[in-house]
């Protein structure tokens, strides 16, 4: 079953369809709650800063840091689905999303 990504900050925008595994993958893109400018979010809502979305899209890779060793980093190439979602985010200036 697909996951729908709703733009909370652009309520008139139709939702973006993603595979169900995106419910877990979005955590790699979200901006941490203690970062400046991140509002308080309800359950099931995420904030992806415009700058982070643009940088990840431009780089074409996701940089992952090991939770056990911050010196170990890996780069994972974005899938076409993730690129399409990031393009949607950037094109519509979406930062605040809810999954449905």
C-alpha positions as CSV (number, residue, x, y, z in Angstrom):
1,X,0.0,0.0,0.0
2,X,1.5,3.4,-0.9
3,X,2.2,6.1,1.7
4,X,0.9,9.6,0.9
5,X,3.0,12.6,1.8
6,X,0.9,15.6,2.6
7,X,2.4,19.1,2.6
8,X,1.2,20.6,5.9
9,X,2.7,24.0,4.9
10,X,1.1,23.9,1.4
11,X,-2.5,22.5,2.1
12,X,-3.7,23.0,-1.4
13,X,-1.0,20.8,-2.9
14,X,-2.0,17.2,-3.8
15,X,-0.2,14.6,-1.8
16,X,2.9,12.9,-3.1
17,X,2.7,9.1,-3.4
18,X,5.6,7.0,-2.1
19,X,6.2,3.3,-1.4
20,X,5.2,2.1,2.1
21,X,8.9,1.7,3.1
22,X,9.1,5.5,3.0
23,X,7.5,5.6,6.5
24,X,11.0,4.5,7.7
25,X,13.1,6.2,5.1
26,X,11.8,9.7,5.9
27,X,13.8,9.7,9.2
28,X,17.0,9.9,7.1
29,X,15.9,13.3,5.8
30,X,14.1,15.0,8.7
31,X,15.7,17.9,10.4
32,X,16.2,17.4,14.1
33,X,13.7,18.9,16.5
34,X,16.3,21.0,18.3
35,X,17.5,22.8,15.1
36,X,16.6,26.5,14.8
37,X,13.4,27.1,12.9
38,X,11.9,23.7,13.5
39,X,8.3,24.0,14.9
40,X,6.8,21.6,17.3
41,X,5.4,18.7,15.3
42,X,2.4,16.4,15.9
43,X,2.8,12.6,15.7
44,X,3.4,11.5,12.1
45,X,4.7,14.9,11.0
46,X,8.2,15.7,9.9
47,X,10.3,18.8,9.1
48,X,12.8,18.7,6.2
49,X,14.6,22.0,5.9
50,X,14.5,23.5,2.4
51,X,18.3,23.8,2.5
52,X,18.8,20.1,3.4
53,X,16.3,18.9,0.8
54,X,18.1,21.0,-1.9
55,X,21.6,19.9,-0.9
56,X,20.6,16.2,-0.8
57,X,19.0,16.5,-4.2
58,X,21.9,18.4,-5.7
59,X,24.4,15.8,-4.3
60,X,22.3,12.8,-5.4
61,X,23.4,10.9,-2.3
62,X,22.3,10.5,1.3
63,X,25.1,10.7,3.9
64,X,24.6,8.3,6.8
65,X,26.5,8.5,10.0
66,X,27.0,5.3,12.1
67,X,25.2,5.6,15.4
68,X,28.0,3.7,17.0
69,X,30.9,5.6,15.5
70,X,30.4,9.2,14.2
71,X,33.7,8.9,12.3
72,X,32.2,6.2,10.1
73,X,30.1,7.7,7.3
74,X,28.6,6.2,4.2
75,X,27.1,7.7,1.1
76,X,24.0,6.0,-0.4
77,X,22.8,7.0,-3.9
78,X,19.3,8.3,-3.9
79,X,16.7,6.1,-5.6
80,X,14.6,7.6,-8.4
81,X,11.6,7.6,-6.0
82,X,13.5,9.6,-3.4
83,X,14.8,12.0,-6.0
84,X,11.3,12.6,-7.3
85,X,10.0,13.3,-3.8
86,X,12.9,15.7,-3.1
87,X,12.2,17.5,-6.4
88,X,8.5,17.8,-5.3
89,X,9.6,19.2,-1.9
90,X,12.0,21.7,-3.5
91,X,9.7,22.8,-6.3
92,X,6.8,23.5,-4.0
93,X,8.9,24.9,-1.1
94,X,7.5,22.2,1.2
95,X,9.3,21.7,4.6
96,X,6.5,20.4,6.9
97,X,5.0,17.0,5.9
98,X,2.6,14.5,7.3
99,X,2.4,10.9,6.3
100,X,-0.9,9.3,5.6
